[in-house]
Amino acid sequence: MKLKTAGLGMLLLTGLTTLFNVHAQTNAIKNGIWRGVFTAGDIEVPFNFEVRGGESESPVFTALNGDRRDDFNVRRISKDSIQVNLNTFETAWFGKIHADGTITGVQKSLVTGTKGRVFPFSAVPGKAYRFTEPGKELSPKADLSGKWVIKIVGGDQAEADRVAVFEQKGNKITGIILSVTGDSRELEGNVQGDEFFLSGFTGSSPAFVRGKINGDQSIAGSIGANAAPIRFEGTKNDKAALPDAYALTFLKPGYDKFDFTFPDINGKQVSLSDDKYKGKVVIIEIMGTWCPNCIDQITFLAPWFKENKSKGVEAIGLAFEAKDDLAFAKSTLTKLKNRYDIQYDLLFAGKVGGDAIAEKLPAIDKFLAYPTTIIVGRDGKVKEIHTGFSGKGTGAFYDEYVKKWNEDLAKLIAEPLP
């Protein structure tokens, strides 16, 4: 018995020593500001992030883009390897921590059976600049601050003009580009002489804008993200605006109502015609956990709904996900629900892409964007359809959206029961 006890003690001591040695050999991640660079084809897209708790088992990376902050939790795979899950987007970094403190790796999809784009990246601690190293700044040829009409050159000539909003202070520039389908999220960069460069990374694909300032103070360049870069031309215009987002998506002729039946995250079938929704103002959000603008819309809708749900309002998220698999959707939507404290129903509508909307929601005509918001009145009729979403970073555009939203919903909520 004594021998067995001694052997057990020796085994425990050996295990503790091994565990101590593993932790002692773990490569710490340096705290502070980092500069990373994604490689997208032959284009380098820089980005910045901050590390907190780099010496711990669960550091936090915070992406920095203008005034925007996005936190991502880090999981150590081994003493020199990490996985950074990028929140709801079902993508992650897989990186190696080198002896000199740098990190290299790739960003790739976590969705098995799908072909997502892979972005190699490298990151260096202690570097806070984005494009231009300190001491190498060139005097800007113009101040790009203000609103710009952005025309896409080539490709689909029917595409509506976009709007860029820039704020420049000396050599540094921040901005955002809006389209009828949503916005680019916050971008940050530099103006060097007659050239300008912006980039952004908020958890989905890296994004960039590169351009040149022309002699007449117009601009031209390219915009890139997950797809191939597209060319643009821009002119400053303080009245630049997008087409009316309430006049882009419709119900087909003959429809003033529509219905659907989809499973919730537990597999229960839910219909818009259920008693729960009768006589209520119902907000229907066509979305997906993979969609950055959908996430921005949720950060507005989730707290708004909590404040107003006692007034006879319901909301439904219709999620089109990366796989036609309820178990997969339950995983992605549960993470979304928990992260944003969503207190309205989330339904799985099927796999995104192709003719999904036409097949699953045949009453809708001219569907253009995720997210699309459908407002149903107490009488069960569709009152408004809003295409896309402009997030907080769009400034006045977001403020105008919120103002109209609150006014319209207040009127609908005030209507008597039919």
N, C-alpha and C positions, 0 to 999 in steps of 0.2 A: 504493500500500500504506500509506503514511504517512497519507493522507487517510482511508482506511477505518479505520485504527486510531484516529485522532483522533475520527472520527465515533462509533465504538463507545464510546470513553471518555466522550464527551459524553453519549451515550445512557444509559450506566451511571450517570453523575453525576446526570442528570436523574431517573432512576428512584429513586436513593437519596434525592434531595432530596424527591421526591413522597412516598416512604414515610415519611421523617422528618416531613414536614408532617402526614401523616395521623395518625401516632402522637402528634405534638405537639398535634393538635386533638382527640384522643380524650377524651371526657368520663370522668374518673376516677370510680369508685364509692367513696364515703367509707367508710373502715374503721370498725368499731365496731358498736354496737347500733342497730337500726332498729325503727321501729314501722310496720307495714303495716295496711291495712284492705281486706278483701274486701267486695264488695257482692253479697249473695245475695238477689235480689228487692228488697224494701224494707228488708232487715236488713243492718246493718254488722257484720262479724265481724273484730275486730282480732287481730293476731298479731305476734310479735316474731322477729327474726332477727339474726344477727351476720354481718358481712362481713369477710373476710380477703383480703389481696392485691388490694384494689380498684383499684389502679393498674396491675395486670398484665393480660395478655391472657386469663388464666384464673382469675378470682377464685373464692372459695368462699363460698356462703351457708350458714349453719347455723341451722336452725329451732330456736327455744327454747321448750320446753314443760315447765315444772317441772324435773325432773332429766333429762329426755330431750333428746338432741341428734341432729338429722338433717342430714347434709351434702349439698349439691347443687352440682354444678359449673356454672359460668357460661361461656357462649360469646358472644363479641362478634360481632354481625352487622354492625355498622357503628360509626362513632365515637360514636354516641349511642344505639345499640340493642343489646339483649342477649337471649339465649335461655337459659333455665334449665331444663334437662331434669330432671324430678322422679323420678329413679332408675328403678325398674322400672314405674312406673305409666302409662307412655306418655302422659303429659301434660306440659305445659311452660308456663312463663311467657314471654311476649313483651313486653318492656318498653322504654320510652324513658327515657333519662337526661336530665333537664332541666338548664338552666344553673344553677338554684338548688340542684342536687344531689338533688332528689327523683326518684322513679321512678314512672311510671304504666304500666299495661298490662293484659293479660288472661291468665288461666290457661285453657288449652283443650286438648282432646284432640289427640294426634298421630296417631290412628288414622284413616286416610282412609276415607271411606264410612260413618262412624258419626256419630251425633249426640250428642256429649257436651255437658254443660252448660258454659257459658262464664261465668267469674267475673272481672269487672273488679276491679282492685286499684290502690291507690296506696300509696307507702311514703315515709317521711320519716326521714332519718338523725338520730342523736343523741337519740332519744326511747325511753326504756326502759320506760315504763309500758304496761300492757295496756288497761284500761278507764278507770281513774281517774287523772287528772292529779295529780301531787304538790301537796299543799296544799289539795286539794279533797275529801279523805277525810271520810266520815261514820262515826261510831261504829257498829259492827255491833250489831244487835239481838239476835244470838245467835251462838254458836259452832257451826258446822255440822260440825265434825270428827267422824268416825265413819262407821258404816255406815248406809245408808238403804234401805228397801224402796221401789222406784219402780214405781208402778202407772200404766200407760198409760190415758188417758181417751179414750173414743171409739174409732172405728176398729174394729180386730179385738179384740173383748173376750176372745177366747181366748188372746191373747198372754200369755206367762208374765211374771211380774213381773221387773223388772230390779233390779240392785243398784248403788247409788252409794257410792263410798268417797271422802270428803273429808278434807282436812287444812287447817285454817285457822290462820293466825298473824296476829292483829290484823285488818287490813283485807284481807289477801291470802289467797287460797284456791287450792289445787290439788286435782285429783281425777280420777276416771275412772269411767265408767259401764259396767257389765257386762250382757250379755244372753246368752241361750242360743246366739246365733250368734257371739259375740265381744265385744270391748270397744271403747270409743270412742277408745282411745289417750289419752295424757296431756292433760289440760286445765288451764288456768290462768286466774285472774281475780281479781275483787274482790268483797267484801261491802260494800254501801253502805246503812247503816241497815237497813231490812227487805227490801232487794233484793239479789240476788246475780247475778253474770254470770261465765261461764267460756267460753273458746274454745280451739281447738287447731288447729294446722296442722302435719302431719308429712309432707306430700308428695302426699297424695291430695286429697280435698275438704276445705275448711274445715268445722269443726264448732263448734257453740255450745250453751250451756245458759243459759237465762234463767229466773229464778224469784223468788218472793216468800216471805218468812217470815211465816207466819200467827201469830195470837195464841196458838194452842195449841202453837206451836213446830213444827208440821208445815210442809211446803213445797209449793209448786205452781208450775208454769211450763211451759216448752216446750223441746224438744230438736230441733235441726236440723242437717243436714249436706247431703248431695247431694240429698236428697228434701225434700218440704215438711215444715215443723215439725210435731211431734206434741206433744200436751199430756200432762202427767203430774202426779201427786200423790205426795208422799213422806212417810214417817214414819220417824223414827230407830229403828233396831233393831240392837243389837250382834250378833244372831244371823242377820242377813239373809244369805241364801244363794240361789244359783241351783238350778234342778232338776238332778238328777244327769246330767251330760253323757254318761255311759256308758249311759243308759237312754232315749235320745231317737230314735236311728236304728237300724234293724234290717235283717236280711236277711228276705226274704219267706218265709212258711211253706214248708217243704220244702227250704230251702237251708241248708247249713252251710258250703258252699264257694262261691266264685264265680271266674270267670275273665274275661279280657279280652285283646284284642290291639290295640295302638296303635303308631304309629310313634314312634321316638325323634327327636331333633332333626336327625339325618342321614337320616331316612326309613326306617331299618331297622325292620321289624316285630318287636315284643317282646310276649311273652305271659307271664302269671303262671305258666303251666304249663311254661315253659322250664326246662331242666335247671339253669340258673343258680340258680333259686329253690327247687328241690326239697330238702326236708329242712332248709330255712332258716326262721328267724323273719323274716317279711317285714312291713315297715311301709309301708302304702299311704296316700299323702296326696292327697286330692282338693283341688285348689287352682287358683289362677290368679295370674299376675303382677300383675294389676290389684287384688288383694285385700289390704288392709293387714294384716288378722289372719293371712292366709296368710304374709305376709312375716315377721311376728313369730314364727310357728310355725317357719318355715325357719331363723331365727336361733337357735332352740333345737335343731332337728333336725340341721342340717348339721354343727355341731361334735360333737354327741352321736354321730352316725353315724361320723365319722372316728375317734373314740375306741373304738368298739365293733364296727366292721365285721369285725374279725378273729375275732369270737366266734361266727360263724355267723349273722350278721344281714345282711339286705339291705333296701333301701328303694326305693320307686318314687314319684315325683311324677306324678300324673295331672293334666295342666294343661288346663283349659277356658279358652280365650282369647277376646279380643274379636272375632276374625275366624276363619272356617273356612278357614284358609289356612296350609299347612305352612311356606311360606317366611316368613310373618309370625311364626308360632310359633317357628321356628328363631331368628329375630332376638331376640324377647322372652325366650325361655328361655335362649339363650346369654348374654345380658346378666345374667340372674338367676344362672345357674350360675357365671359369672366373679365376680360381685360378692360372692357368699356362699360361694365355694369349695365348691360342692355336688359331692360325689363319688359320689352315687347316680344311678340312671337317671331322666331326665325324659322323659315321653312326652306327646305331643299327643293329647288325647282329643276335641277338637272345639271348637265355639263355645259359649260360656257362654250360659245363658238358655233360656227355653222349657222343653221336655221333654228337655233334653240328657242329664240323669242317667238318666231313665227309659229313654231310647233306647240309651244307651251302656253303662249298668250296670244292666240290668233286674233283677238279684237284690236291689238295695237298695230298702228300703221306708222311707217317711217321711224322705227327705233334706231337711235343714233349712238347712245352712250350708256355706259355704266358710270355713275348711278343715273337712274331716271326715277323721278318721284311722281306718284299719282295720288291726287287728293280726291277722296270720295266723300260727298256730303251725307247728311243724316237721311236723305231720301234715297240713298244708294246709287246716286248718279255721279259720274266723274265730273269734277268741277275744274280741275287744273292738271296739267302734266308739265313737269319741269325737267328739262334735259340737262344733264351734267351737274357740276357743282364747282363753285369758286370758293376756295378755302380762306381761312383768316389772313393768309399772307397776301391776298389780293387787295386788302385794304378797303377802299370805298366800294368795290364790287361786292365784297362779302357783306359789308354794312348795309348796302341797299337790299341784298337778298334777305337778310335777317329782318329788316324793317318791313318789307312786303310780306314775308312769311307770317310774321306776328299779326299784321293787320288782317291778312286774308283768313288765317286760322281763327282769329277772334270773331270775325263775322260769321264763319261757318259754325263755330261752336255756339254762337248766340241764337242760331236758327232754331225754331221750335221743332219738336218731334213730328214727323209726318203723320 
